[in-house]
Every structure is written in structure tokens, then in C-alpha cells.
Amino acid sequence: MIRYHISIFILVLLACILQQFLPAVTGMYDARLHILPLTFLCCVVTVGFSPMLILAFLCGFIWDAQNTLGSPGGDLTIYTAPADQIRFGYSIILYFVMGIIMQGFQPLFRKGVWQLSAIVTGFATFFYLLSEYLLINIVRGEFYFPTRVFYQIWISAAITMVCSPLLFFILFKLANLFDHTIRYDGLKKRYFRFQKSEEEEHV
């Protein structure tokens, strides 16, 4: 189990690096694949509540460190021309909320209904992007929501959702590799193997 948790933390770090090289699709309102939120969402539905909290903090911290600490951006006392961005730490809260949403569908996911969780990743990504933009509006002190931004948000969420089966496939492979049970049928297989080994011992 520990090896699986380590593997998904490494997967999150790789997603963070890959995110820097994913360009926006100019022909689709500059929408892009948000691989880091997607990796987080797919991972948290396979683990317990405590690892979810750690992942939420890690992803939120990394995201804010990349987007709010560099110049331009950041605190007025440090940078002379900060951008209109949310303050450091808000992303951690948003990732936590997304994690709670995904954890709510974990019982169905453990029964093998991963398709529903894949759809929820799209809604959770839409919630994250929309919340982030609304928070930026609050920081600006005005409400400005052009149609282009709405298209960018929902298309980005749709692209991210379409890629979720690939992430689940990778996670299933990692779970099998490191003997981590993320589905109830895996528990049944372990139980039957245990029963069979006991019968062989009696024979």
C-alpha cells in the first residue's frame, strides 16, 4: 500500500512537470488540458481520506508556487507590479473541495463504476476553473465574465474529462503492480486466494 501511495505522489510530480509543456489550443478559445488537476482527481478516488488531504495540499501548493510567487504576481510588498491573481493558498482549499467531491463517489468507484468518476472529473475541473476565475474577479474588485472565458473553461473541463480513462488505466496498473486494492472485486479475489491456500494446506 505504501508503495502505491509513493507511486501516485511521483505521478503527481510528473504531471506538474508535464503541465508546463502542454500548450493551449488556440482554435478552441485557448482551452488546455489540465493534467495536474486531472491526476489529482483520478488519484484521490483510489485512496483514503488522509492521503487525499496530503495530495490536496501538495497539488495546491505546487500550483500556487508556480502561478502566484513568480514575478509578476505575489504580494504587493514584494513585487511592484503584481498581476490580478488569487493569493497563495487558495488553490489548496479548491483542491481540497475537489477531493471531497471525488471521495463522495468512491463507493461506486470501488464497485467498478469508474465511468461515473470519469464524468465527475470533468465537473470537478469545471468547478475548479470557474471558482478560480471568480476569485480573481473578487481580487480585482469587479465582475467581468466574457463568453470567451466561459467557453474556455468548459472546453478545458471537457478535454480533461476525456483524458481521465487513460489516467484510471495507469492507476489500475500501478495498483496491480504494488498489490493495492482500489476495487471491491480485488478484495474478493484476495479472499478466494486465501480460502484456496487454506484448503490446500488442509489437503
N, C-alpha and C positions, 0 to 999 in steps of 0.2 A: 504493500500500500504506500509506503513512504517513497519507494522508487517511482511510483506513478505520479505522486504529488510533485516530486522533483522534476519529472519529465514535463509536466504541464507548466511549471514555472519557467523552465527553459523554453518551452513553446511560446509562452507569452513574451519573453525577451526577444526571441527570433521574430515574432510578429511585430514587435515595436521597431526593430531594425528594418524589416521589410516595408513597414508603413511609410518610411521616408522615401522609398523609391517608387511608390505607386502614384502615377500621375492622375490628374483629374481628366475626365472625359469631356473635352470642350464641346462636343456636339450634343451633350446631354446636360446642359446647364451647369457644367463644371462639377458634375457629380463624381464621386470616387468610391472605391471600395475601402471601407473602414475595417481593416484586417485586425487591428488591436481590439476594438470593442467586440468584434465577432469572435475572436479567440477567447476572450474573457467569457462571453455569454455561453459559448459551447462548453467551456471547461467547468463553469460553476454548476451546471446541471448534472455533472458527473461526480461531484464531491459533496462533502457535508457543509454545514453552516460555517464552521470555524475556518476551513480553507478558503471558503468564499470570501470571508472578511479580509483575509490576507491578500487574496488576489485583487479584491476591490481597491484596497489601499495601494498595492503595487502598481496596478494599471493607472489609477487616478494620479498617483504621484508622478509616474513616468510621463503621463500625458501633460500634466501641468508644468512639469520641469521642462518639457520641450517647447511648450507654447506660451508660457507666461513669464519665464525667468530671463529669457534672452532679450536682447535689445533689437527692435523696440518692444516694449511691453514691460510689465513688472510694476514695482512700486514707484510712486512719484518722487520719493526721497532718494531713489537710486538712479532712475532713468529720467532724463529731461523731457523726452517726448514719448510717453507710453502710448500704446495702442489701446483701442477700445476692446479690452478683453476682461474676462472674469478673473477674480483674484485667485491666487494659488490655494488649492484645497477644495474648490467647488467640484472638481471632477471626481474626487474621491467619494463625495456624497452621491453624485449621479451614478457612479459605478456601483455603489452600494445598493441604490434603489433598483438598478437593473438586475443586480444579483438576486435581490429579494423576489423580483418578478419571475426570474428563471427558476428559482428554488421552489416557487409555488407550483410549477409544472413538473417537478422532479418525480413525484409518484407515477405519473403517466409515462414519463421517460423511462423509468426503471421497469415498467411493464412492457417496454418495447415500442411505445408510440413516440418515436423520435421525430416523426414528421411534424407533429404539433409543436414541438420545441423548436424545430427549424423555422416554422412560421413566426413563432414568438420572437425569435432573434430579430426579425425584420421590424416588428412593432416596437421592441425594446430599443433598437438602434434609432428608429424614428423618434421615440420619446427622448432619447439622449440628445440627438442633434437639435430637436425643437427646443428642449429645455435649455441647452447651451446658448442657442440664439436668443431666446427670450431673456436669459440672464444678461447677455451682452446689451440688450436693449435697456434693461434696468440700469446697468452701469452707465450707459450713455445718457440716461435721463429722458429718453424719448422712445416712442414706439414706431418702428419702421419695419414693415414686413412686406416686401415686394413679392409678386407672384413668382419671380425667378428663384427666390430663395426657397419658397415652398416646394417648387419642382426639384430643386437641387437636393433638398432634404429627403423627400420621399423616394426619388430615384436612387439616391445613395443607400437608403434603407433597403430598397428592393434588390439592388446589386449585392449588398451584403447578405441578405437573406438567401439569395440564390446560391451563394458560395458555402452556406452552412453545412450542407450534406458532406462536402469534402472534409470539413473540419471534424464532423462527427465520425467519419470513416477513419481519420487519423487517430482520434481519441479511442475508438474501439480497438484499433490495432495496438495502441500503447497499453490499453487495459489488458488485452490478452498477453502481451509481451511481459508485463510486470505483474500478472496474476491479480489484477484489481477488478472487483466486481462492481459494475455500474448498472447491471440489469438483473432483475429477479430471476430470470431463466438461468443466469450464471450461478446463482445460489442453488437452484435445483440441480444443476449439473454437478456442483461440488457435493451436494448431499447424496446423489446417486453414486458418485465415485467413492464416497466414504462408506456407504452401505455395501457396495460391491467389495471393497477391500476387507470389510469386516466378515463378509460371507466367505471370502477366500481364506481368511485366517482360520475360520471355524472348520473349513474343509481340510 
